[in-house]
Amino acid sequence: MSYEKNRMMSEIPKPTQREMTILKILWKLGPATVRQVHEQLIAQKSGKKVGYTTALKMMQVMHEKGLLERTLDGVSHIYTPTISEEENVREVLDNMIRTTFKGSSSKLVMQLLGNHETSPEELDEIRNFLDELDNNAPK
């Protein structure tokens, strides 16, 4: 990741849990209107109904915070996340490794594998990934 991209990402505030719900919808749908996002919020049946105007206000605030880009398409605004799902996951994990595991990726992996049931298929996938990393590491 370039320095400029990394600097820009660090300037964007961390999304709240409700904002993450909207980001996840937009990552799934792609660029969308408030109405499309609102329909998805209703379909999730998360127990708490979100009104259209609440969804609109949340997305406007997310735009002001730099979490969403907004373009005009006729009379509708189209919203797009400013960070990809992959970038978000990477940033969250990097922060967790830095703050919780004192910079140690291995401590994170051992914690995950030690505290959760891992299927034989998942272990095979992890082994294959580690083998690939080892084969591509500079000698």
C-alpha positions as CSV (number, residue, x, y, z in Angstrom):
1,M,0.0,0.0,0.0
2,S,1.4,3.4,-0.9
3,Y,2.3,5.9,1.7
4,E,-0.4,8.4,0.4
5,K,-3.2,5.7,0.5
6,N,-2.1,4.6,4.0
7,R,-2.1,8.2,5.2
8,M,-5.5,8.8,3.7
9,M,-6.9,5.7,5.4
10,S,-5.6,6.7,8.8
11,E,-7.4,10.1,8.4
12,I,-10.8,8.4,7.9
13,P,-12.5,7.9,11.3
14,K,-13.2,4.3,12.3
15,P,-16.8,3.3,11.5
16,T,-19.2,2.7,14.3
17,Q,-21.1,-0.7,14.4
18,R,-24.1,0.8,12.7
19,E,-21.9,2.3,10.0
20,M,-20.2,-1.0,9.5
21,T,-23.6,-2.5,8.8
22,I,-24.1,0.0,6.0
23,L,-20.5,-0.5,4.7
24,K,-21.1,-4.3,4.5
25,I,-24.3,-3.8,2.5
26,L,-22.5,-1.5,0.1
27,W,-19.5,-3.9,-0.2
28,K,-22.1,-6.6,-1.2
29,L,-24.3,-4.4,-3.5
30,G,-21.7,-2.1,-4.9
31,P,-22.6,1.6,-5.5
32,A,-26.2,2.1,-4.3
33,T,-28.9,4.6,-3.4
34,V,-30.2,5.2,0.1
35,R,-33.4,3.3,-0.9
36,Q,-31.4,0.2,-1.9
37,V,-29.4,0.3,1.3
38,H,-32.6,0.9,3.4
39,E,-34.3,-2.1,1.7
40,Q,-31.3,-4.3,2.7
41,L,-31.4,-3.0,6.3
42,I,-35.1,-3.9,6.5
43,A,-34.4,-7.4,5.0
44,Q,-31.7,-8.1,7.6
45,K,-34.4,-8.3,10.3
46,S,-31.8,-7.4,13.0
47,G,-34.5,-6.7,15.4
48,K,-34.3,-2.9,15.2
49,K,-36.2,-1.3,12.4
50,V,-34.4,1.6,10.7
51,G,-36.5,4.2,9.0
52,Y,-35.6,5.6,5.6
53,T,-34.8,9.0,7.0
54,T,-32.5,7.5,9.6
55,A,-30.6,5.5,6.9
56,L,-30.4,8.7,4.8
57,K,-29.0,10.7,7.7
58,M,-26.5,8.0,8.6
59,M,-25.2,7.8,5.0
60,Q,-25.0,11.6,4.9
61,V,-22.9,11.6,8.1
62,M,-20.8,8.8,6.7
63,H,-20.2,10.9,3.6
64,E,-19.2,13.9,5.8
65,K,-16.8,11.7,7.7
66,G,-15.2,10.5,4.5
67,L,-16.5,6.9,4.8
68,L,-18.6,7.2,1.7
69,E,-18.3,9.0,-1.7
70,R,-21.5,10.4,-3.2
71,T,-22.3,11.1,-6.8
72,L,-25.5,12.4,-8.4
73,D,-27.3,10.2,-10.9
74,G,-30.4,12.1,-12.1
75,V,-32.2,12.9,-8.9
76,S,-30.7,10.1,-6.8
77,H,-27.4,10.1,-4.9
78,I,-25.3,7.0,-5.4
79,Y,-23.1,6.1,-2.4
80,T,-19.8,4.2,-2.6
81,P,-17.5,3.2,0.3
82,T,-14.1,5.0,0.3
83,I,-12.4,1.8,1.6
84,S,-12.7,-1.7,0.3
85,E,-13.7,-4.6,2.5
86,E,-10.2,-6.0,2.2
87,E,-8.6,-2.8,3.2
88,N,-10.9,-2.5,6.2
89,V,-10.1,-6.1,7.3
90,R,-6.4,-5.5,6.9
91,E,-6.5,-2.2,8.9
92,V,-8.6,-3.8,11.7
93,L,-6.2,-6.8,11.9
94,D,-3.1,-4.6,11.8
95,N,-4.4,-2.5,14.6
96,M,-5.4,-5.6,16.6
97,I,-2.0,-7.2,16.2
98,R,-0.2,-3.9,17.1
99,T,-2.3,-3.1,20.2
100,T,-3.5,-6.5,21.5
101,F,-0.7,-8.8,20.5
102,K,2.3,-6.4,20.8
103,G,3.0,-6.7,17.1
104,S,3.1,-10.5,17.0
105,S,1.1,-12.1,14.2
106,S,2.0,-15.5,15.6
107,K,0.4,-14.7,18.9
108,L,-2.8,-13.8,17.1
109,V,-2.8,-17.0,15.1
110,M,-2.1,-19.2,18.1
111,Q,-4.9,-17.4,20.0
112,L,-7.3,-18.0,17.2
113,L,-6.4,-21.7,16.7
114,G,-6.2,-22.4,20.4
115,N,-9.6,-21.0,21.3
116,H,-11.8,-22.0,18.4
117,E,-12.6,-25.4,16.9
118,T,-10.8,-25.6,13.6
119,S,-12.0,-28.2,11.0
120,P,-9.5,-30.6,9.3
121,E,-10.3,-28.8,6.0
122,E,-9.5,-25.4,7.5
123,L,-6.2,-26.8,8.9
124,D,-5.3,-28.1,5.5
125,E,-6.1,-24.7,4.0
126,I,-3.9,-23.0,6.6
127,R,-1.0,-25.5,6.0
128,N,-1.3,-24.9,2.2
129,F,-1.2,-21.1,2.8
130,L,1.8,-21.4,5.1
131,D,3.6,-23.6,2.5
132,E,2.9,-21.1,-0.2
133,L,4.2,-18.3,2.0
134,D,7.3,-20.3,2.8
135,N,7.9,-21.1,-0.9
136,N,7.6,-17.4,-1.9
137,A,9.7,-16.1,1.0
138,P,13.1,-14.6,-0.1
139,K,15.9,-17.1,0.4
